[in-house]
Amino acid sequence: FDVYEGKNLPEGKKSYAISFTLQDSAKTLTDEQIDKIMGKIRQNLEKETGAQLR
């Protein structure tokens, strides 16, 4: 939902702000389930795009 380039970032780098909606139609997700899903998303973004968490 946002892209930033400029001050406080190395030249040629961009900072992206993204959001996710996680839901299960049958039950409430636990913190543990959400953490596991977010970990997989982070790993895939790092592997596929070279993204780094700031």
C-alpha positions as CSV (number, residue, x, y, z in Angstrom):
1,F,0.0,0.0,0.0
2,D,3.0,2.3,0.1
3,V,6.4,2.7,-1.6
4,Y,9.2,4.9,-0.2
5,E,12.5,5.9,-1.9
6,G,14.9,8.5,-0.6
7,K,16.5,9.6,2.6
8,N,17.6,6.9,5.1
9,L,17.6,4.2,2.4
10,P,20.6,3.0,0.4
11,E,20.7,4.3,-3.2
12,G,18.7,2.1,-5.5
13,K,16.6,0.6,-2.7
14,K,12.9,1.0,-2.1
15,S,10.8,0.4,1.0
16,Y,7.5,-1.3,0.5
17,A,4.7,-1.4,3.1
18,I,2.3,-4.3,2.5
19,S,-0.6,-5.7,4.3
20,F,-2.2,-9.1,4.5
21,T,-5.6,-10.3,5.6
22,L,-5.5,-13.8,7.1
23,Q,-8.7,-15.6,7.9
24,D,-10.2,-19.0,8.4
25,S,-13.9,-19.3,7.6
26,A,-14.4,-22.0,10.3
27,K,-12.5,-20.6,13.3
28,T,-10.4,-17.9,14.8
29,L,-6.7,-18.1,13.9
30,T,-4.3,-18.4,16.9
31,D,-1.2,-16.2,17.2
32,E,0.9,-19.3,16.6
33,Q,-0.8,-20.0,13.3
34,I,-0.5,-16.4,12.2
35,D,3.2,-16.3,13.1
36,K,3.8,-19.5,11.1
37,I,2.0,-18.2,8.0
38,M,3.8,-14.8,8.2
39,G,7.1,-16.6,8.5
40,K,6.4,-18.5,5.3
41,I,5.4,-15.3,3.5
42,R,8.6,-13.6,4.7
43,Q,10.8,-16.6,3.6
44,N,9.2,-16.7,0.2
45,L,9.6,-12.9,-0.3
46,E,13.2,-13.1,0.7
47,K,13.8,-16.1,-1.6
48,E,11.8,-14.9,-4.6
49,T,12.6,-11.2,-4.6
50,G,15.6,-10.7,-2.3
51,A,13.4,-8.6,0.0
52,Q,14.8,-7.7,3.5
53,L,12.7,-6.9,6.6
54,R,13.6,-3.5,7.9
